[in-house]
Amino acid sequence: METLESELTCPICLELFEDPLLLPCAHSLCFNCA
C-alpha cells in the first residue's frame, strides 16, 4: 500500500500536487506538468 504522501506526489516534478488534473487514463499530474 502506498503512503499518502506518494499518492499526493506528482510523478513528473516529484512535488506535492498543486492544482492536480486527473487524466482519462486515471493518472494524476500537476496542472503545470500536464
Backbone torsions as a table, in degrees:
resi	resn	phi	psi	omega
1	MET	NA	131.9	-179.3
2	GLU	-74.3	151.3	175.2
3	THR	-75.2	159.6	179.6
4	LEU	-59.0	-40.6	-179.3
5	GLU	-62.1	-41.1	-179.7
6	SER	-68.7	-30.1	176.9
7	GLU	-72.6	-21.6	-178.3
8	LEU	-104.4	13.6	-178.6
9	THR	-105.8	131.4	177.9
10	CYS	-69.5	129.9	-180.0
11	PRO	-72.9	-11.4	179.7
12	ILE	-89.0	-58.0	-176.1
13	CYS	-95.2	-9.8	178.5
14	LEU	63.1	22.3	174.7
15	GLU	-104.4	164.5	174.0
16	LEU	-63.2	144.0	-176.2
17	PHE	-54.2	136.0	171.9
18	GLU	-126.5	114.1	-176.7
19	ASP	56.0	61.3	-174.3
20	PRO	-68.6	150.7	174.3
21	LEU	-118.4	139.9	173.6
22	LEU	-101.3	117.6	-178.9
23	LEU	-80.7	159.9	179.3
24	PRO	-57.3	-25.2	179.4
25	CYS	-83.6	2.4	177.9
26	ALA	82.0	6.4	172.3
27	HIS	-82.1	152.2	177.0
28	SER	-116.5	141.1	177.8
29	LEU	-140.4	157.3	170.0
30	CYS	-64.3	151.7	178.3
31	PHE	-55.8	-42.6	-178.2
32	ASN	-70.9	-22.2	-179.4
33	CYS	-89.8	-18.1	-175.9
34	ALA	-74.1	NA	NA
